[in-house]
Amino acid sequence: MGFFDYLFGEDKPNMETRKGVRKSDGTADTEFAAEDAHLDLREEELDINKHRVKTGDVTLHKDIVEEEQSVNVPVSHDQVIIEQRAVDHEPTDEPITEEETVSIPVTSEEIDVGKHTVITGEVSAHKRSVQETEQVHDVLRKEVADIESHGNADIIKED
């Protein structure tokens, strides 16, 4: 039903209010409401989702490093000191025998070098989650009611 039909009295008894009807060219097709009319107002909201992505990795491993070390170790060895002195022909009761041998053991310290392994430290790694805040920017649209009055219309707005 159009505007002119309403003016010239050709209204139908069960007039319906249409909302959101658009013509094929995209403009609104507006009809007059008999008593009540309403518009649905809509607005956009952000849908924010999070997901984990791999940003890198950490690998722990050991390297073997060689270093030469010198240690001074005191060692000892025996020396045999031979002392000979002259004696003034003192008489003795012992006869001259064939051979007489005296053995004196001579020793020295030798160094034995061995190695053993000891634990000198420990390296550990763990992860922790750190909370940060990132700001998201986007443009949201919403529908708002625009009320126009023409002539002498008395409008009471209730929220």
Sine and cosine of phi, psi and omega as CSV:
sin_phi,cos_phi,sin_psi,cos_psi,sin_omega,cos_omega
0.00,0.00,0.75,-0.66,-0.05,-1.00
-0.99,-0.13,0.05,-1.00,-0.02,-1.00
-0.90,0.44,-0.69,0.72,-0.04,-1.00
-0.93,0.36,-0.56,0.83,0.07,-1.00
-0.89,0.46,-0.62,0.79,0.00,-1.00
-0.93,0.37,-0.65,0.76,-0.02,-1.00
-0.92,0.39,-0.62,0.78,-0.09,-1.00
-1.00,-0.02,0.24,0.97,0.15,-0.99
0.99,0.17,0.27,0.96,0.00,-1.00
-0.99,-0.12,0.64,0.76,-0.01,-1.00
-0.99,0.12,0.46,-0.89,-0.01,-1.00
-1.00,-0.05,0.54,-0.84,-0.09,-1.00
-0.90,0.43,-0.58,0.82,-0.02,-1.00
-0.95,-0.30,0.96,0.29,-0.02,-1.00
-0.98,0.21,0.78,-0.63,0.01,-1.00
-0.98,-0.21,0.53,-0.85,0.08,-1.00
-1.00,0.01,0.79,-0.61,0.04,-1.00
-0.97,-0.23,0.62,-0.78,0.01,-1.00
-0.78,-0.62,0.62,-0.78,0.09,-1.00
0.92,0.40,0.38,0.93,0.01,-1.00
-1.00,0.07,0.74,-0.67,-0.02,-1.00
-0.84,-0.54,0.59,-0.81,0.10,-1.00
-0.98,0.22,0.18,-0.98,-0.03,-1.00
-0.91,0.41,-0.35,0.94,0.03,-1.00
-1.00,0.03,0.03,1.00,0.07,-1.00
1.00,-0.05,-0.07,1.00,0.01,-1.00
-1.00,0.03,0.36,-0.93,-0.04,-1.00
-0.97,0.24,0.63,-0.77,0.09,-1.00
-0.98,-0.19,0.97,-0.22,-0.14,-0.99
-0.97,-0.22,0.71,-0.70,0.13,-0.99
-0.85,-0.53,0.35,-0.94,0.04,-1.00
-0.99,0.16,0.64,-0.77,0.03,-1.00
-1.00,-0.01,0.59,-0.80,-0.01,-1.00
-0.92,0.40,-0.84,0.54,-0.02,-1.00
-0.79,-0.61,-0.80,0.60,-0.10,-1.00
-0.89,-0.45,0.50,-0.86,0.10,-1.00
-0.57,-0.82,0.46,-0.89,0.08,-1.00
-0.50,-0.87,0.43,-0.90,0.08,-1.00
-0.86,-0.50,0.63,-0.77,0.15,-0.99
-1.00,0.01,0.82,-0.58,0.03,-1.00
-0.99,-0.17,0.72,-0.70,-0.05,-1.00
-0.83,-0.56,0.41,-0.91,0.12,-0.99
-0.54,-0.84,0.40,-0.92,0.00,-1.00
-1.00,-0.02,0.55,-0.84,0.12,-0.99
-0.81,-0.59,0.41,-0.91,0.00,-1.00
-0.99,0.15,0.70,-0.71,0.18,-0.98
-0.97,-0.26,0.94,-0.34,-0.07,-1.00
-0.93,-0.38,0.83,-0.56,0.05,-1.00
-0.83,-0.55,0.48,-0.88,0.03,-1.00
-0.86,-0.51,0.49,-0.87,0.12,-0.99
-0.53,-0.85,0.44,-0.90,-0.02,-1.00
-1.00,0.01,0.65,-0.76,0.08,-1.00
-0.78,-0.63,0.52,-0.85,0.02,-1.00
-0.98,0.21,0.81,-0.59,-0.02,-1.00
-0.93,-0.37,-0.09,1.00,0.01,-1.00
0.31,-0.95,-0.13,-0.99,0.08,-1.00
-0.45,-0.89,0.26,-0.96,0.02,-1.00
-0.80,-0.59,0.75,-0.66,0.03,-1.00
-0.86,-0.51,0.76,-0.65,0.08,-1.00
-0.97,-0.25,0.74,-0.68,0.12,-0.99
-0.48,-0.88,0.22,-0.98,-0.01,-1.00
-0.94,-0.34,0.57,-0.82,0.15,-0.99
-0.90,-0.43,0.50,-0.86,0.06,-1.00
-0.98,-0.20,0.81,-0.59,0.00,-1.00
-0.88,-0.47,0.75,-0.66,0.03,-1.00
-0.98,-0.22,0.65,-0.76,0.10,-1.00
-0.65,-0.76,0.64,-0.77,0.01,-1.00
-1.00,0.07,0.67,-0.74,-0.03,-1.00
-0.77,-0.64,0.70,-0.71,0.06,-1.00
-0.91,-0.41,0.75,-0.67,-0.01,-1.00
-0.79,-0.62,0.74,-0.67,0.07,-1.00
-1.00,0.03,0.86,-0.51,-0.01,-1.00
-0.87,-0.49,0.85,-0.53,0.04,-1.00
-0.96,0.29,0.75,-0.66,0.06,-1.00
-0.80,-0.60,0.39,-0.92,0.01,-1.00
-0.80,-0.60,0.37,-0.93,0.11,-0.99
-0.54,-0.84,0.36,-0.93,-0.03,-1.00
-1.00,0.04,0.59,-0.81,0.16,-0.99
-0.87,-0.49,0.64,-0.77,0.06,-1.00
-0.97,-0.23,0.83,-0.56,-0.01,-1.00
-0.96,-0.29,0.86,-0.51,0.01,-1.00
-0.99,-0.14,0.85,-0.53,0.05,-1.00
-0.89,-0.46,0.75,-0.66,0.05,-1.00
-0.80,-0.60,0.71,-0.70,0.01,-1.00
-0.71,-0.70,0.46,-0.89,0.00,-1.00
-1.00,0.10,0.65,-0.76,0.01,-1.00
-0.87,-0.50,0.63,-0.78,-0.06,-1.00
-0.99,0.15,1.00,0.08,0.10,-1.00
0.40,0.91,0.90,0.43,0.04,-1.00
-0.99,0.15,0.66,-0.75,0.00,-1.00
-0.95,0.31,0.51,-0.86,0.03,-1.00
-0.67,-0.74,0.43,-0.90,0.03,-1.00
-1.00,-0.07,-0.16,0.99,-0.08,-1.00
-0.99,0.10,0.72,-0.70,0.02,-1.00
-0.98,0.19,0.25,-0.97,0.07,-1.00
-0.98,0.20,0.80,-0.61,0.00,-1.00
-0.96,-0.29,0.04,-1.00,-0.06,-1.00
-0.92,0.38,-0.99,0.16,-0.02,-1.00
-0.82,-0.58,0.56,-0.83,0.10,-0.99
-0.73,-0.69,0.77,-0.64,-0.06,-1.00
-0.82,-0.57,0.69,-0.72,0.10,-1.00
-0.86,-0.51,0.79,-0.61,0.01,-1.00
-0.95,-0.32,0.78,-0.63,0.02,-1.00
-0.88,-0.48,0.92,-0.40,0.04,-1.00
-0.93,0.36,0.67,-0.74,0.02,-1.00
-0.89,-0.46,0.77,-0.64,-0.04,-1.00
-0.82,-0.58,0.34,-0.94,0.13,-0.99
-0.53,-0.85,0.41,-0.91,0.04,-1.00
-1.00,0.03,0.71,-0.70,0.10,-0.99
-0.92,-0.39,0.43,-0.90,-0.03,-1.00
-0.98,-0.21,0.82,-0.58,0.15,-0.99
-0.97,-0.25,0.81,-0.58,-0.02,-1.00
-0.94,-0.35,0.81,-0.58,0.08,-1.00
-0.76,-0.65,0.13,-0.99,0.02,-1.00
-0.74,-0.68,0.48,-0.88,0.15,-0.99
-0.61,-0.79,0.34,-0.94,-0.08,-1.00
-0.96,-0.27,0.68,-0.73,0.07,-1.00
-0.76,-0.65,0.42,-0.91,0.08,-1.00
-1.00,0.03,0.81,-0.59,-0.03,-1.00
-0.91,-0.41,-0.12,0.99,-0.01,-1.00
-0.06,-1.00,0.04,-1.00,-0.03,-1.00
-0.56,-0.83,0.63,-0.77,0.08,-1.00
-0.86,-0.51,0.78,-0.63,0.06,-1.00
-0.77,-0.64,0.37,-0.93,0.02,-1.00
-0.65,-0.76,0.59,-0.81,0.10,-0.99
-0.49,-0.87,0.31,-0.95,0.01,-1.00
-0.96,-0.27,0.45,-0.89,0.16,-0.99
-0.64,-0.77,0.46,-0.89,0.00,-1.00
-1.00,-0.08,0.77,-0.64,-0.01,-1.00
-0.92,-0.40,0.79,-0.61,-0.03,-1.00
-1.00,0.02,0.80,-0.61,0.09,-1.00
-0.79,-0.62,0.17,-0.99,0.04,-1.00
-0.85,-0.53,0.78,-0.62,0.10,-1.00
-0.90,-0.43,0.61,-0.79,-0.01,-1.00
-1.00,-0.10,0.73,-0.68,0.01,-1.00
-0.95,-0.30,0.75,-0.66,0.01,-1.00
-0.87,-0.50,0.72,-0.70,0.10,-1.00
-0.35,-0.94,0.31,-0.95,0.01,-1.00
-0.98,-0.19,0.83,-0.56,0.02,-1.00
-0.95,-0.32,0.58,-0.81,0.04,-1.00
-0.93,-0.36,0.49,-0.87,0.11,-0.99
-0.51,-0.86,0.40,-0.92,0.02,-1.00
-1.00,-0.08,0.72,-0.69,0.07,-1.00
-0.81,-0.58,0.48,-0.88,0.00,-1.00
-0.98,0.18,0.75,-0.66,0.06,-1.00
-0.90,-0.44,0.93,-0.37,-0.08,-1.00
-0.97,-0.23,0.84,-0.54,0.05,-1.00
-0.92,-0.40,0.63,-0.77,0.09,-1.00
-0.84,-0.54,0.62,-0.79,0.02,-1.00
-0.81,-0.59,0.66,-0.75,0.03,-1.00
0.97,0.23,-0.68,-0.73,-0.14,-0.99
-0.94,-0.35,0.76,0.65,-0.03,-1.00
-0.99,0.16,0.72,-0.70,0.02,-1.00
-0.99,-0.15,0.93,-0.36,-0.08,-1.00
-0.91,-0.40,0.78,-0.63,0.09,-1.00
-0.90,-0.43,0.85,-0.53,-0.04,-1.00
-0.98,-0.21,0.86,-0.51,0.03,-1.00
-0.91,-0.42,0.75,-0.66,0.03,-1.00
-0.95,-0.32,0.00,0.00,0.00,0.00
